[in-house]
């Protein structure tokens, strides 16, 4: 075995490995654990002498660990109460690092997580890792021809969302500011102006927090639901507009505790979908991020 500097490896590849694991699992804490476990394994065992591509080799380890994790948690995922949303996370400028590409948007991740495990893995390796099919074949242990076919199928399943340009950040922030203003001032007419007619509101509570366990649809129903539930917001709650999953979103906190995170999908200058994460277990990672700032 050839032992190499694990610290250098970590600094060089940690963002990419986390990006892949997070998109495969949809859970930031688990993705972080898998990346850490990968480097512990490499540090203890070292690299085989025949390893020529460190990046692909590390991604292969992460891929296998993600597969094992998904197998172990499949039953719990199927029994989850209400909508299951990816864990939200604070991000920097999406253009700055591989982690913060367009495919980090909540709406995109939801589509990604609807693919089969194999489709999702190959799609992520190609799109995020920029691996060629020979490298993907090595990582997932399938033929190059099979990988090409699976990738094409996954891309068709994802649909056209990946081809849409990112919404203008300035316009997005303005819409969110107006959204907050309408809620805080009980202006339901203004709120409905901001919502698309066919909007979908989905809240991930895991059954731990009172709320709707099914998505709310249409502008009128969503507006009334939001107005009703906004009355339950604790006194002293702070609402901040933050970069959540590469786009502007809302983080609602009480002291050091984050209670709600909202992500938005926009289309034609209106809010097409709202994703609210309220399950305390899914706010641990973003709470750690927030408290480090």
C-alpha positions as a Markdown table, in Angstrom:
| # | Residue | x | y | z |
|---|---|---|---|---|
| 1 | Unk | 0.0 | 0.0 | 0.0 |
| 2 | Unk | 1.1 | 3.5 | -0.7 |
| 3 | Unk | 0.2 | 5.9 | 2.1 |
| 4 | Unk | -0.3 | 9.5 | 1.0 |
| 5 | Unk | -1.1 | 12.7 | 2.9 |
| 6 | Unk | -4.8 | 12.4 | 3.8 |
| 7 | Unk | -5.0 | 16.1 | 4.7 |
| 8 | Unk | -4.0 | 17.1 | 1.2 |
| 9 | Unk | -6.5 | 14.6 | -0.2 |
| 10 | Unk | -9.3 | 16.0 | 2.0 |
| 11 | Unk | -8.6 | 19.6 | 1.0 |
| 12 | Unk | -8.4 | 18.7 | -2.7 |
| 13 | Unk | -11.5 | 16.4 | -3.1 |
| 14 | Unk | -13.8 | 17.0 | -0.1 |
| 15 | Unk | -16.2 | 19.5 | -1.9 |
| 16 | Unk | -16.7 | 17.2 | -4.9 |
| 17 | Unk | -17.2 | 14.1 | -2.7 |
| 18 | Unk | -19.7 | 15.9 | -0.5 |
| 19 | Unk | -21.5 | 17.3 | -3.6 |
| 20 | Unk | -21.9 | 13.8 | -4.9 |
| 21 | Unk | -22.9 | 12.2 | -1.6 |
| 22 | Unk | -25.4 | 15.0 | -0.9 |
| 23 | Unk | -27.1 | 14.7 | -4.2 |
| 24 | Unk | -27.3 | 10.9 | -3.9 |
| 25 | Unk | -28.7 | 10.9 | -0.4 |
| 26 | Unk | -30.4 | 14.3 | 0.0 |
| 27 | Unk | -29.1 | 14.5 | 3.6 |
| 28 | Unk | -26.2 | 16.8 | 4.4 |
| 29 | Unk | -25.3 | 15.3 | 7.7 |
| 30 | Unk | -25.1 | 11.8 | 6.2 |
| 31 | Unk | -23.1 | 13.0 | 3.2 |
| 32 | Unk | -20.6 | 14.7 | 5.6 |
| 33 | Unk | -20.3 | 11.5 | 7.6 |
| 34 | Unk | -19.6 | 9.4 | 4.5 |
| 35 | Unk | -16.9 | 11.8 | 3.3 |
| 36 | Unk | -15.2 | 11.7 | 6.7 |
| 37 | Unk | -15.5 | 7.9 | 6.8 |
| 38 | Unk | -14.0 | 7.7 | 3.3 |
| 39 | Unk | -10.9 | 9.6 | 4.4 |
| 40 | Unk | -10.5 | 7.6 | 7.6 |
| 41 | Unk | -10.6 | 4.4 | 5.5 |
| 42 | Unk | -8.0 | 5.8 | 3.1 |
| 43 | Unk | -5.8 | 7.0 | 5.9 |
| 44 | Unk | -5.8 | 3.6 | 7.6 |
| 45 | Unk | -5.5 | 1.4 | 4.5 |
| 46 | Unk | -3.6 | 3.7 | 2.0 |
| 47 | Unk | -3.9 | 3.5 | -1.8 |
| 48 | Unk | -3.3 | 0.4 | -3.8 |
| 49 | Unk | -0.3 | 0.7 | -6.1 |
| 50 | Unk | -2.5 | 0.2 | -9.1 |
| 51 | Unk | -4.7 | 3.2 | -8.4 |
| 52 | Unk | -4.0 | 5.8 | -11.1 |
| 53 | Unk | -6.9 | 8.2 | -10.6 |
| 54 | Unk | -7.2 | 9.3 | -7.0 |
| 55 | Unk | -10.4 | 11.3 | -7.7 |
| 56 | Unk | -12.2 | 8.4 | -9.3 |
| 57 | Unk | -11.0 | 6.0 | -6.6 |
| 58 | Unk | -12.3 | 8.2 | -3.8 |
| 59 | Unk | -15.6 | 8.7 | -5.6 |
| 60 | Unk | -15.9 | 4.9 | -6.0 |
| 61 | Unk | -15.6 | 4.6 | -2.2 |
| 62 | Unk | -18.2 | 7.3 | -1.6 |
| 63 | Unk | -20.5 | 5.7 | -4.2 |
| 64 | Unk | -20.3 | 2.3 | -2.4 |
| 65 | Unk | -20.9 | 3.9 | 1.0 |
| 66 | Unk | -23.9 | 5.8 | -0.3 |
| 67 | Unk | -25.3 | 2.6 | -1.8 |
| 68 | Unk | -25.0 | 0.8 | 1.5 |
| 69 | Unk | -26.6 | 3.7 | 3.4 |
| 70 | Unk | -29.5 | 3.8 | 1.0 |
| 71 | Unk | -30.1 | 0.1 | 1.3 |
| 72 | Unk | -30.1 | 0.4 | 5.1 |
| 73 | Unk | -32.5 | 3.3 | 5.2 |
| 74 | Unk | -34.9 | 2.3 | 2.4 |
| 75 | Unk | -37.6 | 1.1 | 4.8 |
| 76 | Unk | -37.5 | 4.1 | 7.0 |
| 77 | Unk | -37.7 | 6.4 | 4.0 |
| 78 | Unk | -40.8 | 4.6 | 2.7 |
| 79 | Unk | -42.5 | 5.0 | 6.0 |
| 80 | Unk | -41.7 | 8.7 | 6.4 |
| 81 | Unk | -44.7 | 10.8 | 7.3 |
| 82 | Unk | -45.6 | 13.5 | 4.8 |
| 83 | Unk | -43.4 | 15.0 | 2.0 |
| 84 | Unk | -39.7 | 14.1 | 2.2 |
| 85 | Unk | -37.5 | 17.1 | 1.2 |
| 86 | Unk | -33.7 | 17.3 | 1.0 |
| 87 | Unk | -32.0 | 18.8 | 4.0 |
| 88 | Unk | -31.5 | 22.5 | 3.4 |
| 89 | Unk | -28.0 | 24.1 | 3.6 |
| 90 | Unk | -26.5 | 27.5 | 3.4 |
| 91 | Unk | -24.5 | 28.1 | 0.3 |
| 92 | Unk | -22.2 | 30.7 | -1.2 |
| 93 | Unk | -22.2 | 32.1 | -4.7 |
| 94 | Unk | -23.3 | 29.1 | -6.9 |
| 95 | Unk | -20.6 | 29.9 | -9.5 |
| 96 | Unk | -17.8 | 29.8 | -7.0 |
| 97 | Unk | -17.5 | 26.1 | -6.2 |
| 98 | Unk | -18.5 | 22.7 | -7.7 |
| 99 | Unk | -20.8 | 22.1 | -4.7 |
| 100 | Unk | -23.0 | 25.1 | -5.6 |
| 101 | Unk | -24.1 | 24.4 | -9.1 |
| 102 | Unk | -27.7 | 24.7 | -10.4 |
| 103 | Unk | -28.4 | 21.1 | -9.5 |
| 104 | Unk | -28.3 | 22.0 | -5.8 |
| 105 | Unk | -31.6 | 23.9 | -6.0 |
| 106 | Unk | -34.3 | 22.2 | -3.9 |
| 107 | Unk | -36.7 | 21.7 | -6.9 |
| 108 | Unk | -33.9 | 20.0 | -8.9 |
| 109 | Unk | -32.9 | 17.8 | -6.0 |
| 110 | Unk | -36.4 | 16.6 | -5.5 |
| 111 | Unk | -36.5 | 15.4 | -9.2 |
| 112 | Unk | -33.1 | 13.9 | -8.8 |
| 113 | Unk | -34.1 | 11.9 | -5.8 |
| 114 | Unk | -37.0 | 10.4 | -7.7 |
| 115 | Unk | -34.6 | 8.6 | -10.0 |
| 116 | Unk | -33.5 | 5.1 | -9.2 |
| 117 | Unk | -30.3 | 4.8 | -7.2 |
| 118 | Unk | -28.3 | 3.7 | -10.3 |
| 119 | Unk | -29.8 | 6.4 | -12.5 |
| 120 | Unk | -29.2 | 9.1 | -9.9 |
| 121 | Unk | -25.6 | 7.9 | -9.3 |
| 122 | Unk | -24.6 | 7.9 | -12.9 |
| 123 | Unk | -26.3 | 11.2 | -13.6 |
| 124 | Unk | -24.6 | 12.9 | -10.7 |
| 125 | Unk | -21.2 | 11.5 | -11.5 |
| 126 | Unk | -21.6 | 12.8 | -15.1 |
| 127 | Unk | -23.1 | 16.2 | -14.3 |
| 128 | Unk | -21.4 | 17.1 | -11.0 |
| 129 | Unk | -18.2 | 15.1 | -11.2 |
| 130 | Unk | -17.7 | 15.7 | -14.9 |
| 131 | Unk | -16.5 | 12.1 | -15.3 |
| 132 | Unk | -16.3 | 10.4 | -18.7 |
| 133 | Unk | -18.1 | 7.1 | -19.2 |
| 134 | Unk | -14.9 | 5.1 | -18.8 |
| 135 | Unk | -14.4 | 6.6 | -15.3 |
| 136 | Unk | -18.1 | 6.1 | -14.5 |
| 137 | Unk | -17.9 | 2.5 | -15.6 |
| 138 | Unk | -15.0 | 2.0 | -13.2 |
| 139 | Unk | -16.9 | 3.7 | -10.3 |
| 140 | Unk | -20.3 | 1.9 | -10.7 |
| 141 | Unk | -18.9 | -1.3 | -12.2 |
| 142 | Unk | -21.1 | -1.3 | -15.3 |
| 143 | Unk | -20.2 | -1.3 | -18.9 |
| 144 | Unk | -19.6 | 2.1 | -20.6 |
| 145 | Unk | -22.5 | 1.3 | -23.0 |
| 146 | Unk | -24.8 | 0.6 | -20.1 |
| 147 | Unk | -23.7 | 3.8 | -18.3 |
| 148 | Unk | -24.5 | 5.8 | -21.5 |
| 149 | Unk | -27.9 | 4.3 | -21.7 |
| 150 | Unk | -28.7 | 4.8 | -18.1 |
| 151 | Unk | -27.5 | 8.5 | -18.2 |
| 152 | Unk | -29.8 | 9.2 | -21.2 |
| 153 | Unk | -32.7 | 7.6 | -19.4 |
| 154 | Unk | -32.0 | 9.7 | -16.3 |
| 155 | Unk | -31.7 | 12.9 | -18.3 |
| 156 | Unk | -35.0 | 12.3 | -19.9 |
| 157 | Unk | -36.7 | 11.6 | -16.6 |
| 158 | Unk | -35.3 | 14.8 | -15.1 |
| 159 | Unk | -37.0 | 16.7 | -17.9 |
| 160 | Unk | -36.3 | 20.3 | -18.9 |
| 161 | Unk | -35.8 | 21.9 | -15.5 |
| 162 | Unk | -32.0 | 21.6 | -15.9 |
| 163 | Unk | -32.2 | 23.7 | -19.1 |
| 164 | Unk | -33.9 | 26.6 | -17.5 |
| 165 | Unk | -31.7 | 29.5 | -16.6 |
| 166 | Unk | -31.2 | 30.4 | -13.0 |
| 167 | Unk | -33.7 | 33.1 | -11.9 |
| 168 | Unk | -32.3 | 36.6 | -11.6 |
| 169 | Unk | -31.0 | 36.9 | -8.0 |
| 170 | Unk | -32.1 | 40.5 | -7.6 |
| 171 | Unk | -35.6 | 39.7 | -8.8 |
| 172 | Unk | -35.7 | 36.6 | -6.7 |
| 173 | Unk | -34.8 | 38.5 | -3.6 |
| 174 | Unk | -37.3 | 41.2 | -4.3 |
| 175 | Unk | -40.1 | 38.6 | -4.7 |
| 176 | Unk | -39.1 | 37.0 | -1.4 |
| 177 | Unk | -39.1 | 40.4 | 0.4 |
| 178 | Unk | -42.6 | 41.0 | -0.9 |
| 179 | Unk | -43.6 | 37.5 | 0.2 |
| 180 | Unk | -42.4 | 38.2 | 3.7 |
| 181 | Unk | -44.0 | 41.6 | 3.8 |
| 182 | Unk | -47.4 | 40.2 | 2.7 |
| 183 | Unk | -47.3 | 37.5 | 5.4 |
| 184 | Unk | -46.2 | 39.8 | 8.2 |
| 185 | Unk | -48.9 | 42.4 | 7.3 |
| 186 | Unk | -51.7 | 40.0 | 6.6 |
| 187 | Unk | -52.0 | 41.2 | 3.0 |
| 188 | Unk | -53.6 | 38.1 | 1.3 |
| 189 | Unk | -54.3 | 40.0 | -1.9 |
| 190 | Unk | -50.6 | 40.9 | -2.3 |
| 191 | Unk | -49.6 | 37.4 | -1.4 |
| 192 | Unk | -51.8 | 35.9 | -4.1 |
| 193 | Unk | -50.2 | 38.3 | -6.7 |
| 194 | Unk | -46.9 | 36.7 | -6.0 |
| 195 | Unk | -48.1 | 33.1 | -6.3 |
| 196 | Unk | -48.6 | 31.1 | -9.5 |
| 197 | Unk | -52.1 | 29.9 | -10.0 |
| 198 | Unk | -50.9 | 26.2 | -9.8 |
| 199 | Unk | -48.4 | 26.7 | -7.0 |
| 200 | Unk | -47.5 | 23.8 | -4.7 |
| 201 | Unk | -46.6 | 24.2 | -1.1 |
| 202 | Unk | -44.9 | 21.2 | 0.5 |
| 203 | Unk | -43.8 | 21.1 | 4.2 |
| 204 | Unk | -41.4 | 18.4 | 5.5 |
| 205 | Unk | -42.2 | 17.9 | 9.2 |
| 206 | Unk | -41.6 | 14.2 | 9.4 |
| 207 | Unk | -44.7 | 14.2 | 11.6 |
| 208 | Unk | -42.7 | 15.9 | 14.4 |
| 209 | Unk | -44.3 | 19.4 | 14.0 |
| 210 | Unk | -48.0 | 20.1 | 13.5 |
| 211 | Unk | -48.9 | 21.0 | 9.9 |
| 212 | Unk | -50.1 | 19.6 | 6.6 |
| 213 | Unk | -48.8 | 16.1 | 5.8 |
| 214 | Unk | -49.9 | 16.6 | 2.1 |
| 215 | Unk | -48.9 | 19.3 | -0.3 |
| 216 | Unk | -51.2 | 22.3 | -0.5 |
| 217 | Unk | -52.1 | 23.3 | -4.1 |
| 218 | Unk | -53.5 | 26.5 | -5.9 |
| 219 | Unk | -52.7 | 30.1 | -5.1 |
| 220 | Unk | -55.9 | 30.6 | -3.0 |
| 221 | Unk | -55.5 | 27.6 | -0.8 |
| 222 | Unk | -51.7 | 28.2 | -0.3 |
| 223 | Unk | -52.2 | 31.8 | 0.5 |
| 224 | Unk | -54.9 | 31.0 | 3.1 |
| 225 | Unk | -52.8 | 28.2 | 4.6 |
| 226 | Unk | -49.8 | 30.5 | 4.9 |
| 227 | Unk | -51.8 | 33.3 | 6.5 |
| 228 | Unk | -53.3 | 30.9 | 9.0 |
| 229 | Unk | -50.0 | 29.2 | 10.0 |
| 230 | Unk | -48.1 | 32.5 | 10.2 |
| 231 | Unk | -50.2 | 33.3 | 13.2 |
| 232 | Unk | -48.5 | 30.4 | 15.0 |
| 233 | Unk | -45.0 | 31.9 | 14.6 |
| 234 | Unk | -43.5 | 32.5 | 18.1 |
| 235 | Unk | -42.9 | 36.0 | 19.4 |
| 236 | Unk | -39.3 | 37.1 | 18.7 |
| 237 | Unk | -38.8 | 35.0 | 15.6 |
| 238 | Unk | -36.2 | 36.4 | 13.2 |
| 239 | Unk | -36.7 | 36.1 | 9.5 |
| 240 | Unk | -33.6 | 36.3 | 7.3 |
| 241 | Unk | -33.1 | 36.1 | 3.6 |
| 242 | Unk | -30.2 | 33.7 | 3.0 |
| 243 | Unk | -28.6 | 31.7 | 0.2 |
| 244 | Unk | -30.2 | 28.3 | 0.6 |
| 245 | Unk | -29.2 | 25.6 | -1.8 |
| 246 | Unk | -27.7 | 28.0 | -4.2 |
| 247 | Unk | -30.7 | 30.4 | -4.3 |
| 248 | Unk | -32.3 | 33.0 | -2.1 |
| 249 | Unk | -34.5 | 31.5 | 0.6 |
| 250 | Unk | -35.7 | 32.2 | 4.1 |
| 251 | Unk | -34.3 | 31.1 | 7.4 |
| 252 | Unk | -36.6 | 31.6 | 10.5 |
| 253 | Unk | -34.8 | 31.4 | 13.8 |
| 254 | Unk | -35.5 | 31.9 | 17.5 |
| 255 | Unk | -32.3 | 32.7 | 19.3 |
| 256 | Unk | -29.7 | 30.1 | 18.1 |
| 257 | Unk | -32.4 | 27.6 | 17.1 |
| 258 | Unk | -33.5 | 27.4 | 13.5 |
| 259 | Unk | -37.2 | 26.4 | 13.3 |
| 260 | Unk | -38.1 | 26.9 | 9.6 |
| 261 | Unk | -36.3 | 27.0 | 6.3 |
| 262 | Unk | -38.1 | 28.0 | 3.1 |
| 263 | Unk | -36.9 | 27.4 | -0.5 |
| 264 | Unk | -38.6 | 28.7 | -3.6 |
| 265 | Unk | -39.0 | 27.7 | -7.2 |
| 266 | Unk | -39.8 | 30.7 | -9.5 |
| 267 | Unk | -41.2 | 30.7 | -13.0 |
| 268 | Unk | -42.3 | 33.8 | -15.0 |
| 269 | Unk | -41.6 | 36.1 | -12.1 |
| 270 | Unk | -44.1 | 34.3 | -9.8 |
| 271 | Unk | -43.6 | 31.7 | -7.1 |
| 272 | Unk | -44.2 | 28.2 | -8.6 |
| 273 | Unk | -43.4 | 26.1 | -5.5 |
| 274 | Unk | -42.6 | 26.7 | -1.8 |
| 275 | Unk | -40.6 | 24.0 | 0.1 |
| 276 | Unk | -40.7 | 24.4 | 3.9 |
| 277 | Unk | -38.4 | 22.3 | 6.1 |
| 278 | Unk | -39.6 | 22.2 | 9.7 |
| 279 | Unk | -38.5 | 18.7 | 10.8 |
| 280 | Unk | -35.9 | 19.5 | 13.6 |
| 281 | Unk | -33.8 | 16.5 | 12.6 |
| 282 | Unk | -33.3 | 18.1 | 9.1 |
| 283 | Unk | -32.3 | 21.4 | 10.4 |
| 284 | Unk | -29.2 | 20.3 | 12.4 |
| 285 | Unk | -26.8 | 20.8 | 9.6 |
| 286 | Unk | -28.0 | 24.3 | 8.6 |
| 287 | Unk | -28.1 | 25.2 | 12.3 |
| 288 | Unk | -24.4 | 24.3 | 12.7 |
| 289 | Unk | -23.6 | 26.4 | 9.6 |
| 290 | Unk | -25.6 | 29.3 | 10.8 |
| 291 | Unk | -24.0 | 29.3 | 14.3 |
| 292 | Unk | -20.5 | 29.2 | 12.7 |
| 293 | Unk | -21.2 | 32.4 | 10.8 |
